[in-house]
Structure formats: structure tokens, C-alpha cells
Amino acid sequence: MSSPLIRNFQTLARYNRLANQRLYDVCAELGDAERKRVRPAFFKSIHGTLNHIMVGDRVWLARFEGGEAPSAALDAILYDDFGALREAREAEDARIETFAAGLTEDFLSSSIRYVNNEGRVFDDPNDLLLAHFFNHQTHHRGQVHDMLTQTDAAPPVLDMHRVIRPDPG
């Protein structure tokens, strides 16, 4: 039986996938120009922010899996085409759920030594880093949600309890 913390991270991985599906469904209603319109946001647009989430996910998963983090800038546009970005997002979310399904107490109680994008070296506990990983996604999905309010598309409900609630039907 897994610990409550492991089950929590597995729930967050599931929520991440479902929230991204909802968010991408709404973003797909927009034209490319509207998704890429420059807005007052850290990563300049809906499209830029969706790409940033992908950059962050790949960096952290590489670290969690013991590999080298990709050397992409935090504002890199990994996928200029929205369809390709969405396809990559779905694959990455499946990868995140697979990773979460394999979590162990040993992993959570250990730490990772890594170099961040500024060249600073850190050694942080995995349970904290995994919490950051999921919080980072939620933080930037919130920014996309806000930018969607500036369009004609209705932002989706992303409240966790509503997203992961079992279908009553």
C-alpha cells in the first residue's frame, strides 16, 4: 500500500492531465493569432505560457529520472504549431502519470543535486521538488486561464475537486 503522500502526488498527476485537457480544449477554440497575441504575462502569450509549462515539465522530469535536464531557455517555444504542442502535452502528461505511478518512499525521502538555469547548484529534497513541480503547472495554467478571460473563449473550470470528481452518470 502506498503512503498518503504518494497517493497525493498520483492524484496531482491525474489532475494535471485532466486540467490540461480542459485547458487545451478551450485554447483549441482560438485561432493561432489569438493564442499567440502578446499579452501582459511572464511568457507573453497563451502559446508562450503553454510552451513554458512544457519546458518546466521536461526539465523536472529529466532531473527526477536521473538524467540531464534539457538546455532550453525558460521562454523557449518548443512547438510553434498548436497541434504539435497539444500532442506533445498529451504524451508528457502520460509520462507524468507513469512516473507518479512508480513513486516510492525511497525516492521521496532522497534529494536531487542540480544546476538551475542561472548556473546555481542546489540539493533539494524530492518531496519538496515534486510539490513544486505540480504547483508550477497549476501556477502557469492559472495565467493561461486569466489570458483566456481576455478572449471570446470561456475559460474552463479548473477547480481540482470538480476536475477529478467521478462522473455521476
C-alpha positions as a Markdown table, in Angstrom:
| # | Residue | x | y | z |
|---|---|---|---|---|
| 1 | Met | 0.0 | 0.0 | 0.0 |
| 2 | Ser | 1.4 | 3.4 | -0.9 |
| 3 | Ser | 1.7 | 6.3 | 1.5 |
| 4 | Pro | -0.7 | 9.2 | 1.6 |
| 5 | Leu | 2.0 | 11.4 | 0.1 |
| 6 | Ile | 2.5 | 9.1 | -2.8 |
| 7 | Arg | -1.3 | 8.9 | -3.4 |
| 8 | Asn | -1.5 | 12.7 | -3.3 |
| 9 | Phe | 1.2 | 13.0 | -6.0 |
| 10 | Gln | -0.6 | 10.4 | -8.1 |
| 11 | Thr | -3.8 | 12.4 | -7.7 |
| 12 | Leu | -2.0 | 15.6 | -8.7 |
| 13 | Ala | -0.6 | 13.8 | -11.8 |
| 14 | Arg | -4.2 | 12.8 | -12.8 |
| 15 | Tyr | -5.5 | 16.3 | -12.1 |
| 16 | Asn | -2.7 | 17.7 | -14.2 |
| 17 | Arg | -3.7 | 15.6 | -17.2 |
| 18 | Leu | -7.4 | 16.3 | -16.9 |
| 19 | Ala | -6.9 | 20.1 | -16.3 |
| 20 | Asn | -4.6 | 20.3 | -19.3 |
| 21 | Gln | -7.2 | 18.5 | -21.4 |
| 22 | Arg | -9.8 | 21.1 | -20.4 |
| 23 | Leu | -7.4 | 24.0 | -20.9 |
| 24 | Tyr | -6.2 | 22.8 | -24.3 |
| 25 | Asp | -9.8 | 22.1 | -25.5 |
| 26 | Val | -10.7 | 25.8 | -24.9 |
| 27 | Cys | -7.4 | 27.0 | -26.4 |
| 28 | Ala | -8.2 | 25.0 | -29.5 |
| 29 | Glu | -11.3 | 27.2 | -30.0 |
| 30 | Leu | -9.0 | 30.2 | -30.6 |
| 31 | Gly | -7.2 | 31.0 | -33.8 |
| 32 | Asp | -3.4 | 30.8 | -33.9 |
| 33 | Ala | -3.1 | 34.6 | -33.8 |
| 34 | Glu | -5.2 | 34.9 | -30.7 |
| 35 | Arg | -3.2 | 32.2 | -28.9 |
| 36 | Lys | 0.0 | 34.0 | -29.8 |
| 37 | Arg | -1.2 | 37.5 | -29.2 |
| 38 | Val | 1.2 | 39.4 | -26.9 |
| 39 | Arg | -0.4 | 40.0 | -23.5 |
| 40 | Pro | 0.8 | 41.3 | -20.1 |
| 41 | Ala | 2.2 | 37.9 | -19.0 |
| 42 | Phe | 5.5 | 36.4 | -18.0 |
| 43 | Phe | 5.7 | 34.4 | -21.2 |
| 44 | Lys | 4.0 | 36.9 | -23.4 |
| 45 | Ser | 1.1 | 34.8 | -24.7 |
| 46 | Ile | -1.2 | 31.8 | -24.2 |
| 47 | His | 1.0 | 29.9 | -26.6 |
| 48 | Gly | 4.2 | 31.0 | -24.9 |
| 49 | Thr | 2.9 | 30.1 | -21.5 |
| 50 | Leu | 1.8 | 26.6 | -22.6 |
| 51 | Asn | 5.3 | 26.1 | -24.1 |
| 52 | His | 6.9 | 27.2 | -20.8 |
| 53 | Ile | 4.9 | 24.6 | -18.8 |
| 54 | Met | 6.3 | 22.0 | -21.2 |
| 55 | Val | 9.8 | 23.3 | -20.7 |
| 56 | Gly | 9.4 | 23.1 | -17.0 |
| 57 | Asp | 7.9 | 19.6 | -17.0 |
| 58 | Arg | 10.7 | 18.3 | -19.2 |
| 59 | Val | 13.4 | 19.8 | -17.0 |
| 60 | Trp | 12.0 | 18.5 | -13.8 |
| 61 | Leu | 11.1 | 15.0 | -15.2 |
| 62 | Ala | 14.7 | 14.7 | -16.5 |
| 63 | Arg | 16.0 | 15.5 | -13.1 |
| 64 | Phe | 13.6 | 13.2 | -11.3 |
| 65 | Glu | 14.6 | 10.4 | -13.7 |
| 66 | Gly | 18.3 | 10.9 | -13.0 |
| 67 | Gly | 19.1 | 12.4 | -16.4 |
| 68 | Glu | 20.4 | 15.7 | -17.7 |
| 69 | Ala | 17.9 | 18.4 | -17.8 |
| 70 | Pro | 17.3 | 19.7 | -21.4 |
| 71 | Ser | 19.1 | 23.0 | -22.0 |
| 72 | Ala | 16.1 | 25.0 | -23.3 |
| 73 | Ala | 15.5 | 28.6 | -22.2 |
| 74 | Leu | 12.5 | 29.0 | -19.9 |
| 75 | Asp | 10.8 | 31.1 | -22.6 |
| 76 | Ala | 11.6 | 28.7 | -25.4 |
| 77 | Ile | 8.9 | 27.9 | -28.0 |
| 78 | Leu | 9.4 | 24.2 | -28.3 |
| 79 | Tyr | 6.4 | 23.9 | -30.6 |
| 80 | Asp | 5.3 | 26.7 | -32.8 |
| 81 | Asp | 2.3 | 24.6 | -34.1 |
| 82 | Phe | -0.5 | 24.3 | -31.6 |
| 83 | Gly | -1.5 | 20.8 | -32.8 |
| 84 | Ala | 2.1 | 19.6 | -32.3 |
| 85 | Leu | 2.2 | 21.3 | -28.9 |
| 86 | Arg | -1.1 | 19.6 | -27.8 |
| 87 | Glu | 0.1 | 16.2 | -29.0 |
| 88 | Ala | 3.3 | 16.7 | -27.0 |
| 89 | Arg | 1.4 | 17.8 | -24.0 |
| 90 | Glu | -0.7 | 14.6 | -24.1 |
| 91 | Ala | 2.4 | 12.5 | -24.3 |
| 92 | Glu | 4.1 | 14.4 | -21.5 |
| 93 | Asp | 1.0 | 14.1 | -19.2 |
| 94 | Ala | 1.0 | 10.3 | -19.8 |
| 95 | Arg | 4.7 | 10.3 | -18.9 |
| 96 | Ile | 4.0 | 12.3 | -15.7 |
| 97 | Glu | 1.2 | 9.8 | -14.7 |
| 98 | Thr | 3.5 | 6.9 | -15.4 |
| 99 | Phe | 6.3 | 8.5 | -13.3 |
| 100 | Ala | 3.8 | 9.2 | -10.4 |
| 101 | Ala | 2.5 | 5.6 | -10.6 |
| 102 | Gly | 6.1 | 4.4 | -9.8 |
| 103 | Leu | 6.9 | 6.7 | -6.9 |
| 104 | Thr | 8.5 | 5.1 | -3.9 |
| 105 | Glu | 9.2 | 6.2 | -0.3 |
| 106 | Asp | 12.9 | 5.9 | -1.1 |
| 107 | Phe | 12.5 | 8.4 | -3.9 |
| 108 | Leu | 10.5 | 10.9 | -1.8 |
| 109 | Ser | 13.0 | 10.7 | 1.1 |
| 110 | Ser | 16.0 | 11.4 | -1.1 |
| 111 | Ser | 17.2 | 14.5 | -2.8 |
| 112 | Ile | 18.5 | 15.8 | -6.1 |
| 113 | Arg | 21.6 | 17.8 | -6.8 |
| 114 | Tyr | 21.0 | 20.0 | -9.8 |
| 115 | Val | 22.1 | 23.2 | -11.6 |
| 116 | Asn | 19.4 | 25.7 | -12.3 |
| 117 | Asn | 19.1 | 27.9 | -15.4 |
| 118 | Glu | 21.1 | 30.6 | -13.7 |
| 119 | Gly | 24.0 | 28.2 | -13.1 |
| 120 | Arg | 23.4 | 27.9 | -9.3 |
| 121 | Val | 23.8 | 24.5 | -7.7 |
| 122 | Phe | 21.1 | 23.1 | -5.4 |
| 123 | Asp | 20.5 | 19.9 | -3.4 |
| 124 | Asp | 16.8 | 19.8 | -2.6 |
| 125 | Pro | 14.5 | 17.0 | -1.2 |
| 126 | Asn | 12.5 | 15.2 | -3.8 |
| 127 | Asp | 9.2 | 15.6 | -1.9 |
| 128 | Leu | 9.6 | 19.4 | -2.0 |
| 129 | Leu | 10.7 | 19.3 | -5.6 |
| 130 | Leu | 7.7 | 17.2 | -6.6 |
| 131 | Ala | 5.3 | 19.5 | -4.8 |
| 132 | His | 7.0 | 22.4 | -6.7 |
| 133 | Phe | 6.6 | 20.5 | -10.0 |
| 134 | Phe | 2.8 | 20.3 | -9.7 |
| 135 | Asn | 2.5 | 23.7 | -8.2 |
| 136 | His | 4.4 | 25.2 | -11.1 |
| 137 | Gln | 2.0 | 23.7 | -13.6 |
| 138 | Thr | -1.0 | 25.0 | -11.7 |
| 139 | His | 0.5 | 28.5 | -11.3 |
| 140 | His | 1.0 | 28.8 | -15.1 |
| 141 | Arg | -2.3 | 27.2 | -16.0 |
| 142 | Gly | -3.8 | 29.9 | -13.9 |
| 143 | Gln | -2.0 | 32.5 | -16.0 |
| 144 | Val | -3.4 | 30.9 | -19.2 |
| 145 | His | -6.9 | 30.9 | -17.6 |
| 146 | Asp | -6.6 | 34.6 | -16.9 |
| 147 | Met | -5.4 | 35.3 | -20.5 |
| 148 | Leu | -8.5 | 33.3 | -21.8 |
| 149 | Thr | -10.7 | 35.8 | -20.0 |
| 150 | Gln | -9.3 | 38.4 | -22.5 |
| 151 | Thr | -10.6 | 36.3 | -25.4 |
| 152 | Asp | -14.1 | 35.3 | -26.6 |
| 153 | Ala | -13.5 | 31.7 | -25.3 |
| 154 | Ala | -14.9 | 30.8 | -21.9 |
| 155 | Pro | -12.2 | 29.6 | -19.6 |
| 156 | Pro | -12.7 | 26.1 | -18.3 |
| 157 | Val | -13.4 | 25.2 | -14.7 |
| 158 | Leu | -10.1 | 24.0 | -13.2 |
| 159 | Asp | -11.0 | 23.6 | -9.6 |
| 160 | Met | -9.4 | 20.3 | -8.6 |
| 161 | His | -12.4 | 18.8 | -6.8 |
| 162 | Arg | -14.5 | 19.5 | -9.9 |
| 163 | Val | -12.0 | 18.2 | -12.4 |
| 164 | Ile | -11.3 | 14.9 | -10.7 |
| 165 | Arg | -14.8 | 14.2 | -9.3 |
| 166 | Pro | -16.1 | 10.9 | -10.6 |
| 167 | Asp | -18.7 | 11.2 | -13.3 |
| 168 | Pro | -22.1 | 10.6 | -11.6 |
| 169 | Gly | -23.6 | 9.4 | -14.7 |
